[in-house]
Amino acid sequence: MAKNFKELQARMPREARVRSEEAAKKMISEMGLAELREAMDLTQESLADTLHVRQASISKMERRSDMYISTLSKIIEAMGGELQIIANMPNGRVQIRQFTKIRRGQLESISNKSRSEGR
């Protein structure tokens, strides 16, 4: 017989519940681009349409470990978010602001470059 998760969770020891909740929060707060896109209930095709690129370009971008900040920002914005660059320094966290406002011309240039390179 299937059991309700909430019932099973209620029977877990408090320490186990806390560990489980912390693990879930960490998994949610740390995602790759493909996981984030899926969590936002978007397909590669729909994201590609929004960015005016081919679906194969989205697939390639999701597998990259290195890309331009402007490209990453454009992908995040197409998903409805805003990219923030945070540096964790010994004396605290600092938001790096020089990447927060990318000129529109730069975004169009990147989009055109991605299309011409087949990205």
C-alpha positions as CSV (number, residue, x, y, z in Angstrom):
1,M,0.0,0.0,0.0
2,A,1.3,3.5,-1.0
3,K,2.0,5.8,1.9
4,N,1.8,9.5,2.0
5,F,5.3,11.2,2.1
6,K,4.1,13.6,4.7
7,E,3.1,10.7,7.0
8,L,6.5,9.0,6.5
9,Q,8.3,12.3,7.1
10,A,6.3,13.0,10.3
11,R,7.6,9.7,11.7
12,M,11.2,10.5,10.9
13,P,13.4,11.5,13.8
14,R,13.8,15.3,14.0
15,E,17.5,15.2,13.2
16,A,16.8,13.1,10.0
17,R,14.1,15.6,8.9
18,V,16.5,18.5,9.4
19,R,19.3,16.8,7.4
20,S,16.8,15.9,4.7
21,E,15.5,19.5,4.5
22,E,19.0,20.9,4.4
23,A,20.0,18.5,1.6
24,A,16.9,19.4,-0.4
25,K,17.6,23.2,0.0
26,K,21.2,22.6,-1.2
27,M,20.1,20.6,-4.2
28,I,17.6,23.3,-5.1
29,S,20.1,26.2,-4.6
30,E,22.8,24.5,-6.8
31,M,21.8,23.5,-10.3
32,G,23.3,23.3,-13.7
33,L,21.7,25.1,-16.6
34,A,19.8,22.1,-17.8
35,E,18.4,21.4,-14.3
36,L,17.4,25.0,-13.9
37,R,15.7,25.0,-17.3
38,E,13.8,21.8,-16.4
39,A,12.9,23.3,-13.0
40,M,11.4,26.3,-14.8
41,D,9.4,23.9,-16.9
42,L,11.1,24.9,-20.1
43,T,12.2,22.8,-23.0
44,Q,15.4,23.3,-25.0
45,E,13.2,24.2,-28.0
46,S,11.2,26.9,-26.1
47,L,14.4,28.4,-24.7
48,A,16.0,28.3,-28.2
49,D,12.9,30.1,-29.6
50,T,13.1,32.8,-27.0
51,L,16.9,33.3,-27.6
52,H,16.5,33.0,-31.4
53,V,19.0,30.2,-31.7
54,R,18.7,26.5,-32.6
55,Q,17.8,23.8,-30.0
56,A,21.3,22.3,-30.6
57,S,22.9,25.5,-29.4
58,I,21.0,25.3,-26.1
59,S,22.1,21.7,-25.7
60,K,25.8,22.7,-26.3
61,M,25.5,25.7,-23.9
62,E,24.0,23.4,-21.1
63,R,27.1,21.1,-21.4
64,R,29.7,23.9,-21.3
65,S,31.7,24.5,-18.2
66,D,33.0,27.9,-19.5
67,M,31.1,30.6,-21.4
68,Y,30.9,34.4,-21.6
69,I,29.1,36.1,-18.7
70,S,26.9,37.9,-21.2
71,T,25.8,34.6,-22.8
72,L,25.0,33.1,-19.4
73,S,23.1,36.3,-18.4
74,K,21.1,36.1,-21.6
75,I,20.1,32.5,-20.9
76,I,19.1,33.3,-17.3
77,E,17.1,36.3,-18.5
78,A,15.3,34.1,-21.1
79,M,14.3,31.8,-18.3
80,G,12.8,34.8,-16.4
81,G,15.7,35.4,-14.0
82,E,18.6,37.8,-13.4
83,L,22.2,36.8,-13.2
84,Q,24.2,38.1,-10.3
85,I,27.9,37.5,-9.8
86,I,28.8,37.2,-6.1
87,A,32.4,36.9,-4.8
88,N,32.8,35.1,-1.5
89,M,35.7,37.0,0.1
90,P,37.3,36.3,3.5
91,N,35.5,39.3,5.0
92,G,32.1,38.7,3.3
93,R,30.1,38.5,0.1
94,V,30.5,41.1,-2.6
95,Q,28.2,41.5,-5.6
96,I,30.3,42.3,-8.7
97,R,28.4,45.1,-10.4
98,Q,30.2,45.6,-13.7
99,F,28.3,42.7,-15.3
100,T,24.8,43.8,-14.2
101,K,24.1,46.1,-17.2
102,I,25.1,44.7,-20.5
103,R,24.4,47.0,-23.4
104,R,21.7,45.8,-25.8
105,G,24.1,46.0,-28.7
106,Q,26.4,43.5,-27.0
107,L,23.5,41.0,-26.6
108,E,22.5,41.3,-30.2
109,S,26.1,40.8,-31.3
110,I,26.4,37.7,-29.1
111,S,23.2,36.3,-30.5
112,N,24.4,36.8,-34.1
113,K,27.8,35.3,-33.3
114,S,26.2,32.3,-31.7
115,R,24.0,31.7,-34.8
116,S,27.0,32.1,-37.2
117,E,29.1,29.7,-35.1
118,G,26.2,27.2,-34.8
119,R,26.0,27.6,-31.0
